[in-house]
Amino acid sequence: MDSRKIEEEINPPKELYAYHATSSFAHDISMPYLSYFAVRLGASFELIAWIQSTMNLLPNALQYFWGWISDTKLVRTYWIIGGSILASIALYFLSEVKGPYEILFLVMLYSVALSIITPTWSALQGDWMNPAKRGSTLSRFHVIGGLTGLVGSLIAVYSVYVNESDTADSFRPLFAIAAVATFVGGLILIRVPYRDPDKIEDVQLSDNDKQEYSDTFRSFVNAQAFYTLNMSLIWPLFAMILIDVLEVDNMVLVAFSLVGAVSEMAFQPIMGRIVDRVGPLPVLIMSRIGFAILPFIYAFFPTIEVMLALQILILGPCFSAFLITQNALILDLAPNKERAAYFSYYNSRIGITTFFGALAGGYLAGYLEDFSGSLFLIDSLMNFALIGSSDQTWRAIFTIFLISGIGRSIGTIPFLKLRMPKKYPGSIYLVDRLMEFRMFKRR
């Protein structure tokens, strides 16, 4: 069999791109506004933390079961179709809620659906990828998803524009549209042909090599879990800082998400080509460094203009790099027949840590908001920020931002200790120099 034939056999069918397009559209038209929707309905710091934490925990923690199921039982597409139907039901009822506590229940239902879809979808993508072109193939998926997500974001802008009052009603149609798109996306996968993982050529490894791949994967998961624990501390705070501290209207809320989505999409092709050249690990390290800088800038320059600029200059490229590298790295390390199980193990660990991180961030912010005593160091540092220390809500957010930034900075170090068994032809000079520091070398 010639190489051209092999290329044709593992070229992703157009239905996979169509599913990713509808899935991204449904996500980008609705989920970026879930916290804003809840805040407009009167949610507190603590309730936002529970909603955010539930979205982190359940879609990921339940994957360990569904990943094993999708590797061993039935065709992968069947599980995605079933999960899409369940998700569409949850999204429709989200558009009808009257209070913030109803959102929490429906988020649980939606999370169960995601736990079925996510590891199965990642494994299905891996089944149809050329290992030498994973970066560019993943970037193609994300560019297509980014374009349809952009359409969803523009529809969100229109929905907010025609509903001039800054209420929850501006966001209700978005969840209903997402429900329809999710349902249709699941049905598209009926046309995807079955590809048996047992018949996909796998890399032949010795027992020692298999152990090295397994050890690297576990080290990567541990490093990522600690890092995302610190990242998730500030996730429940964005809706509060935009609405309660900066007092922006619904149009600016939508623009904030739209700018980030456009930036992420624009950087996808670049990141894909870089990953194919140097491998996923160096690009992932660069994104970890970028994400470590963000909380400090948020803390000391809390203006909507700065936050919009950061969406373009840091969050967009770093998030696009993260989306490609995490999948590419896991696919490099996972055996073909265990891909869904590897993704589910990874996502389960990350889901648990981000659940506790977001919950801790929300509750700590709520405690600090009510705390009237002196925090000398924090109050002194806030004198250098653009918002004064007299605002209790802002002081709580400022403190969590600093904690998150310090934790992320420390959490970058374990990534510098990783060594990928699979070799790539290129490298990133800065990352090479960082990884050569004696303090980072394995003993």
Steps between C-alpha positions, in 0.01 A plus 500: 500500500651836397522808717242686290242232575574520871454878491159456335388245756572720801379829357217618732159478329313826445233396751755530782573858403125569475440358847783709647358808326152455648642412841718812506209714382278366779770554762603850393145630468407392852756379754725813515192686627384247759659683793372837375153345468519373858626833638218686322260258674652592839763231560756554778877437500434162660231390254711605202780292652270197525383541139857540377628214715224268384589576139860415584437184701213299356587513127850382591462276806242278329723455195702221654197272466389625160852490359531130581153435359571677170828310458331162545128521431318592177611765247641829629253710299200339672612632839553851362155502340334394827695759698407773251129428538529520880702824477243660270222429750698665782579806285135550405384497861781740591334756273183472711637529856362762739765498775874432537456178699316337209814562294704285736273197452499531120876549495526160673292339224703674229822390670396134490447535126844657456660217697370259234599715204844640588731195529318318221532798266873542574559129434294511179710792375816304582373200301488717187829690533837458337746496796746718308239771441311511828579864568380626163197267500394612848551863402277443196228366728537797732503757217176356360356492850626853560325631187166349595556605859556853370162483328349394833669791674367746241150364552553558873598859424179545301288343775643743755466794261128448432433448872630829635431437869789345695301199621518123478247501214774606256664160542196267492475461118867402487447181700198403288702540177785299655256219580397470134861511375611234748219266396574546128874453557445162662288379208775593251724228646262228379677527163854449638641161393629265769877481546612205710776608746637143491584542132678835536876461484654583838859586598686186603661553840711290733389447858745767617370746243141430601591571861671826401194612303274412794723681752514810280123501466448479877756774562324718245162440665640586845661820369183601319282426804702729726510776240128492423422495873658846519344612172150411613518720810407806295243342268195586714617862532487625141125556489520687830791725399340591168148557634542610864843668496541639148122532452501421128178440305394180323642614167849531649461158665432344163781698334741375767431137406491579127844664497654200679338256256626689194853519638503129586381407150756726331790329679384141441678439163825646632492285813417190299802541273728570796380186682568286191852643491611511866246273672222585745706533820703817419187677374308393811776641722481835321123510557551420870739794531250729327212392722718558810542866405129571450374520863764757597397730214133450583573595860700818442327627185130416546346696215284364222743638239792305650292185538390518135863549392606196703233293325679575173868505598529224763185299558429438129839356402549318831158338492535395135837345587347319797209357297734345244783391728301316766332275243814454291708413805251240626470347152882475486503305826183287480475159328238496224266262680510699824458856375159566653620355831808727498289808422246408765771444764657836417170688495381332821808615691477850358128516572547411866774757558318780318182416694677566828692796355194686371307421818787621717537818294130582524467431872825677587386803299166495682677484838738782412213713370337481845830536691532853632837464674833622371706305243813715515697341216199477269386854579853631437524323165157627398629856526694424181190368321262713296209439740519616862499266799173638637290261290457171692395300192804619310734427792372140509554457124843667514616257769387191306671629186832528683467152655418353159792677330752376759362147481515496120859622504601218734292255297700573184811333644377134479442542126865594458596166655306294246684314226296372205602152374391590145752719318418793269735665247486855641504681833431838665824662617353670809339178624820304435696742717241490779498121500880490523512681836658271755212547745261353244699191407383161612718339760 
